[in-house]
Amino acid sequence: MMNAIQTATKTALLGLTLLIFSVRVQAFDEGVHFERIGSPVEARTDRVEVVEAFAYPCPACYTFHPIIERWAAEAPDHVHFSRLPIALQRGWDLFALAYYTADVMNIDEAAHAAVFRAIHDERRRIRNFEDIAAIYGDFGVDPAEFMATAESFAVDARMRRNRADVTRFGIRQTPTMIVQGKWRVVPGAFASYQEMLDAVDFLVAREAELLADPADEDESAAEHGATESE
């Protein structure tokens, strides 16, 4: 029975891969449109992992937000989307801390967009973590409870994992997209954010094909190793 389920899953992934490739006819090249991560993170084996590295104070991330939200809403079932808050500038770690605190407290997803609006539209003055906590008060969250949760073990564990992921992924700017823990896609190589996401779709389709037939990944890894040794 399990073999039959696995076969059906692989067949579905392959079918979705072919469908995506039939729509996304544009070719994207490694080293031009996306980069291979030097020390890839072990990825899921049932779905393709797509991560958005962002920062709330980043104007480009604010512009990108509605675009990536539409993409995530329309992503196929074999894609697992998540976010990675980045602290590339001094003081931005407070926003990453707030993101993970909201995650631990299961605060309404609408709060994510609200933080962007508070910074870029409402121009709220953010001087400390208390000011950030006040934003979540609009969602019925007690600022004192929010700040106490920020000091919890669960949030600390997420922050430690965050720092490790930022280092492993080699993230130097926001927004950045990471596909299956081994591909890094940044806006500079594209004329628009939509074209950037087309490249993400290209990689997702390719990774979905590898999930459907793992033998292809072994062959690809061997070819990459041979190229590096030449």
N, C-alpha and C positions, 0 to 999 in steps of 0.2 A: 504493500500500500504506500509506504513512504517513498519508494522509488518512483511510483506512478505520480505522486504529488510533486516530487522534485523535477521529474520530466515535464510535467505540465507547467510548472513555474518557469523552467528554462525556455520552454516553447513560447510562453507568453512574453518573456523578456526579449527573446529574439524577434518576435513579431513586432513589438513596440520599437525595437531598435531600427528595424527596416522601415517602419512608418516614419520615424523621425528623420532618418537619412533621406527618405524620399521627399520630405518637406524642406529640410536644411541642405540644399545642394551645394552651398558654398563650402570650400575646403579651408581648413585652418591648419597652420603648421606649428610644430613644436619649435621653440626658440624665437618665433616671430609673434604668435598670438597667445601662446601659453608656455609656461616653463615647468619642467619636471622638478619636483621637490627632492632635494638631496637625500633626506632621510624620511621616506614616506611613513605615515602613520598607518597602523593596521586598520583596514577599513571593514565595513560590514560585508557580509557575504550574501545577504538577501536583498539589499537595495543599494542604490548608488547614493553616497553621501555628498551633499552639496552644502558648503558652509559660506555664509556671508560674513566677512570681517568688516566691522564698521565702528564708528565712534559717533556718539550723539552730538558733540560740538562741531563735527566735520561738515562744512557746507556741502561738499560733494555727496556725502552720505545722505544728507537731507534731500537733495535733488534725486538721488538714486532710490530713496525709500519707496515711493509709490510704484516705481518700475519693478523693483525686485519683489514687492508685495504681490503685484499682478502675476509675475512669473511664478512665484511660489504657489499661488492659488490655482494656477493652471497646470502645475507640474504633474506628471503621471504618477501613478501609485508606486512605481518602482524607484522613486526618488525620495530620499529623506532629507529635508531641509532644516538647517539650524543656523543660529547666529553666534558670532564670536565678537564680543565687544573688545575694542583695542585701546590701549593707553599709550599712544605714540608721543603725546606731549605731556608736559608736567601738569598735574592736576586732573588729567583725564581718567586716572585710575578710579576716582570717585564715581564716575558714570558707569564703569564696568562693575563696580561694587553694587551700585543701585540696580543694574540689570539683573545680576544674579540673586540679589535680595528679593526682587519682584518675582523671579522664577521660583525661588524656594517658597514664597508666600502664595503662589498661584494667583497673582494679581491679574486681573482682566487683560487680555492681549492688547486691548485698545490703549493701554497705558504706554505701550511702546511708541506709538505715533504721537501720543500726548507729550512725551518728553521732547521729541523733536520739535513740536510746535511751541512748547514753552521756551525753548532756547532760541529758535530761529524766527518765529512769528511774533510771539508775545514779548520777546527780548527780556525775559526774566533775568534778574541778576543772580548769578550762582556764585556764591562766595565760599560755601562749605557744603558738607554732606547734609546738614539740616535743611538747606535751601532745596536740595534735590529731593529729599524726603517729602517736603511740602507739596511737590508736584503730584505725588501719589496720593496725597490727601484728597484730591478731587475724585478718587475712586473709592472713597470710604475707608482708606487705610489710616490707622493711627500713626502719626509720624514717630512717636516714641517707640511703638512696637516695631515699626520699620527699621529704626536705627538699632534696636536691640537685636533684631534678626540678622542685621548686617554683620554682627559680631559672632554669629553662630558657627559651629563647626561645618555645617552643610555649605554655607556661603564661602567660608575659607577654603574648603576643598575645591569648590568651583573656581575660585580665584587662582589657586595654585595650578590647577589643570589649565586654566586660561594662559598663564604665563608660559607654561611648557609648550602649549600648542602654538602660541605666537612665535616662539623660538624655532620649533620644529618646522613650521610652515614657512618660515623666512619672510614674514609679513613686514613690509616697509612702508606701506601706504594704505589708505582707505578711500573708497571701498576696494576690497580684494575678494575674489571668489576662489574657494578651494574645492576641487572635485576629487572625491574618493581618496582623500588624504595624500594624493601624489601629484596633483596638477594645480598650479597657481595661475590665475588669470587676473590681469590688472587693466585698468581703463586706457592706459597710454597707448596701447597698440591698436585702438579702435576709433572710428569716427563718431560713435555714439554708444550709449549704454546698451541699447538694444542689440547692436552688433556684438558687444561684449557678451551678452547673454546668449546670442546665437552660437558663439564659441563654446560657452558652457554647455549648451544643448548638444553640440557636436561631441564634446567629451563625455557627457552623460550617455549618449547613444553608444559610444565606443566602449565605455565601461559596462554598460548593460549587456553588450554583446559578449564581453569577457566573462561576466557572471553566468551567462547562458552556456558558454563553452570555455571553462578555465584553461584548457590546453592552449588556447590562443594567447593567454596571458603569459604562460611559461615561455612560449616561442618569442613573444614580444620582448620579454625581459632578457632573454638570451641574445636577441639581436641588439638591444640597447647596450648590453655589456660588451659585445663584440665591437660596437662602434666606439665606445669609450676607450677601449684598449688599443685601437688603431692609431 
